[in-house]
Amino acid sequence: MKKLNLDEFQKRINETVKARKIFVKSGITNNITVAFQLYQDIFAEEQMQIMISGINTPFGNIERPTCDECGEEMRLDPRPKKIGDKIYPSTWVCKCGMEEYTEKTVEQWYKELRIEDKG
């Protein structure tokens, strides 16, 4: 499987959001993998692999912060979140439920936390 660059990764996220809106929110399925497959089969101009590992995304090569609550590595949610009157471009989330809203975009985090190849 090829490694996704930042633009390919963002396109994949956008396509997944479309699949969720069409197939999950309508009640056709609760499984995002099934929704993404249906979206691919019906609407997509180009086919994408259904499953990808974090290693093959641009964010497989970043140093992630750890959760202050449980110490686990957090993941970056690229969807903007509105809290009160403020919109945060991205959020660090942990499987324990902890969320840290950030002023930085996904691209800014990627540039800041990217681990340089030493080859």
KELO-350972 format. One record per residue: x, y, z of N, C-alpha, C, O in turn; residue in three letters. Coordinates in steps of 0.05 Angstrom, whole numbers, plus 32768, in hexadecimal, padded with zeros to 4 digits. Example, Ala and Ser with C-alpha at 12.3 -4.5 7.8 and 13.67 -1.06 7.14 Angstrom:
2
81087F8E809C80F67FA6809C81087FBE809C811D7FBE80A9ALA
81017FD3808E81117FEB808F81028001809D810C801780A1SER
//
This chain:
119
80117FE980008000800080008012801980008025801A800FMET
800B802D7FF0801C80447FEF801680578007800080558012LYS
80298067800E8026807A8023801780928019801D809C8003LYS
8002809B80277FF280B2801E800180CC8025800C80CF803ALEU
800080DF8012800A80FA80197FF3810980267FDD80FF8028ASN
7FF98121802F7FE58131803F7FCC8137802E7FB681358038LEU
7FCF813D80147FB8814380037FA7812A7FFF7F8E812B8000ASP
7FB381137FFB7FA580FA7FF87F9680F280117F8080E98010GLU
7FA380F780287F9780F180417F7E810380467F6A80F9804FPHE
7F80811D80407F6A812F80437F53812780307F3C81288038GLN
7F59812080187F45811780057F3680FE80107F1E80FC800DLYS
7F4580EC801B7F3980D480277F2680DB803E7F1180CF8040ARG
7F2F80ED804E7F1D80F680657F048102805A7EEE80FC8063ILE
7F06811380457EEE811F80397EDB810B802E7EC3810D8031ASN
7EE680F680207ED680E180157EC880D0802A7EB180C88027GLU
7ED680CC80407ECB80BD80577EB480CD80637EA080C1806BTHR
7EB780E780667EA280F880717E8980F6805F7E7380F48069VAL
7E8D80F780457E7680F480327E6880D980357E5080D88036LYS
7E7880C480387E6D80A9803B7E5C80A880557E47809C8055ALA
7E6780B4806A7E5880B480847E3E80C380817E2980B9808BARG
7E3E80DA80747E2680EA80717E1080DB80617DF980DB8069LYS
7E1980CD804C7E0680C0803B7DFC80A580477DE480A08047ILE
7E0E809580517E06807A80597E03807580777DF38064807EPHE
7E11808380887E0E807F80A47DF8809080B07DE6808680BDVAL
7DF880AA80AA7DE480BC80B47DC880B580AA7DB480BC80B7LYS
7DC680A980937DAC80A280887DA1808880947D8A80818090SER
7DB3807A80A27DAA806180B07DAE8048809F7DA6803280A7GLY
7DBB804A80877DC0803380777DD3802080847DCF80078083ILE
7DE8802A80917DFB801A80A07E07802A80B67E08804380B5THR
7E10801D80CB7E1E802A80E17E3C802580DE7E4B802F80EFASN
7E44801680CB7E60800E80C77E6D802080B27E668020809BASN
7E81803080BB7E8D804380A87E9C803580927E9F8040807CILE
7EA7801D80977EB5800E80827EA18006806C7EA780098055THR
7E8A7FFD80747E757FF680617E6C800F80527E69800F803AVAL
7E68802580607E60803E80547E74804880407E6D8051802AALA
7E8E804680477EA3804E80347EA4803C801C7EA880468005PHE
7EA08023801F7E9F801080087E8880177FF67E8B80187FDDGLN
7E70801C80017E5980237FF17E5E803D7FE27E58803F7FCBLEU
7E6980507FF07E70806A7FE47E8380667FCC7E7F80717FB7TYR
7E9780567FD07EAB80507FBB7E9D80437FA37EA2804B7F8CGLN
7E8C80307FA97E7E80217F937E6B80337F837E67802F7F6BASP
7E5E80467F907E4980567F837E5280717F797E4B80797F63ILE
7E6280807F8A7E67809C7F837E8480A37F7C7E8880B67F6DPHE
7E9780947F857EB3809C7F837EBD809C7F667EB7808A7F57ALA
7ECB80B17F5F7ED880B37F457EF180A17F447EF780967F2FGLU
7EFE809E7F5A7F16808C7F5B7F13807B7F747F0A80847F89GLU
7F1C80627F727F1A80507F897F3180547F9C7F4880597F94GLN
7F2A80527FB67F3E80547FCB7F3D803A7FDB7F28802D7FDCMET
7F5380327FE77F52801B7FF87F40802080107F3F8036801AGLN
7F31800C80187F1F800F802E7F2D801280487F2780258057ILE
7F408001804E7F4F800280677F6B800C80627F798004804FMET
7F74801F80737F90802780737F9B8027808F7F8B802A80A2ILE
7FB4802380927FC0802480AD7FCB803F80B27FD1804E809FSER
7FCD804780CB7FD8806180D27FF5806580C87FFE807B80C4GLY
8003804F80C4801E805080BB8020805A809E803380678096ILE
800B8055808F800A805D80727FFE8078806E7FFA80808057ASN
7FF8808780837FED80A28080800380B68086801780AE8092THR
7FFF80CF8080801480E38087801880E480A5802E80EC80AEPRO
800480DC80B4800680DE80D1801280C580DE801380C380F7PHE
801B80B280CE8029809B80D8804680A380DF8055809480EBGLY
804E80BB80D6806980C480D9806B80DE80EA807B80EF80E4ASN
805980E080FE805A80F78110805D80ED812C805580D78133ILE
806980FD813D806B80F78159805281028166804E811B8168GLU
804180F08170802780F8817C802A80FE8199803980F281A8ARG
801A811281A3801A811781C0800C810181CF7FFC80F281C3PRO
801380FE81E8800580EA81F97FF080F8820A7FF281108210THR
7FDC80E882117FC680F282217FCF80F8823E7FDD80E8824ACYS
7FC6810F82487FCC811782647FBE810582787FC78102828EASP
7FA780FA82707F9780E982827FA180CD82847FA380C2829AGLU
7FA780C0826D7FAD80A3826E7FC9809C82637FD280868266CYS
7FD680AF82567FF180AB824C7FF2809E82318008809A8226GLY
7FDB809882257FDB808B820A7FE080A081F47FDC80B881F8GLU
7FEA809781DD7FEE80A881C67FD480B281BB7FC180A281B9GLU
7FD180CC81B57FB880D781AB7FB880D6818D7FCD80D38180MET
7FA080DA81827F9D80DC81647F9280F7815E7F848104816FARG
7F97810081467F8E811B813D7F748119812E7F73810B8119LEU
7F60812681377F46812781297F46814081187F4881568122ASP
7F45813D80FD7F48815480EB7F2E816480E77F2F817980DAPRO
7F19815C80F47F00816B80F07EFF818381037F048180811BARG
7EF7819A80F97EF481B2810A7EDE81AD811F7ECA81A08119PRO
7EE381B781377ECF81B5814D7EC781D181567ED881E2815BLYS
7EAD81D581597EA381EE81647E9C81EA81817E8C81D98188LYS
7EA981FA81927EA581F981AF7E9C821681B67EAD822881B6ILE
7E83821981BD7E79823481C27E7A824481A87E6F823C8194GLY
7E87825B81A97E89826D81927EA3826881837EA88275816EASP
7EB48256818D7ECF825181817ECF823881707EC482248177LYS
7EDD8239815A7EE1822281497EFF821B814A7F10822B8144ILE
7F04820181527F1F81F781537F2481E6813A7F1481D58134TYR
7F3A81EB812B7F3F81DD81127F4481BF81157F3E81B08103PRO
7F4E81B6812C7F54819A81307F538193814E7F5481A5815FSER
7F52817981547F51817181707F62815881747F6181458164THR
7F72815781897F80813F81917F6D812F81A37F62813A81B6TRP
7F688116819C7F55810581AB7F6380EC81B57F7680E281A8VAL
7F5A80E281CB7F6580C981D67F4E80B581D97F3780BC81DBCYS
7F55809B81D97F41808681DC7F33808781F77F1E807B81FALYS
7F3F8094820B7F33809782257F1E80AC82267F0F80AF823ACYS
7F1B80BC82107F0780D1820F7F1280ED82127F038100820DGLY
7F2B80F082197F37810A821C7F39811882017F40810B81EDMET
7F32813281FF7F35814181E77F44815B81ED7F3F81688201GLU
7F56816281DA7F65817C81DC7F60818B81C27F69818381ADGLU
7F5081A181C47F4A81B181AC7F6281C281A67F6F81CD81B8TYR
7F6881C5818C7F8081D481847F7A81EB81717F6681EA8162THR
7F8C81FE81717F8A8215815F7F97820F81447F95821F8131GLU
7FA581F881427FB481F181297FA481E081177F9381D08120LYS
7FA981E280FD7F9D81D180E97FAC81B680E97FC281B480F4THR
7FA181A380DC7FAE818980D87FC9818D80CA7FDD818180D2VAL
7FC9819D80B67FE281A180A77FF781AE80B8800F81A780B7GLU
7FF081C180CA800381CE80DC800E81B980F0802681B980F5GLN
7FFD81A880FA80068193810C801A818080FE802E81788108TRP
8012817880E58023816680D6803F817280D28053816480D7TYR
8040818B80CB805A819880C6806A819A80E08083819780E0LYS
805D81A080F6806A81A3811080748188811C808A81878127GLU
806581738119806B815A8127807881458115807E812F811ELEU
807B814B80FB8085813780E880A1812E80F180B2813E80F8ARG
80A6811480EF80C0810880F580CF810780DB80C780FA80C8ILE
80E5811580DA80F5811680C1810180FB80BC810B80ED80CEGLU
810180F280A2810E80DA809A812C80DE809D813780F28094ASP
813980CA80A9815680CC80AD816580BB8099817A80AF80A0LYS
815B80B88080816780A5806D817A80B1805A818480A38049GLY
//
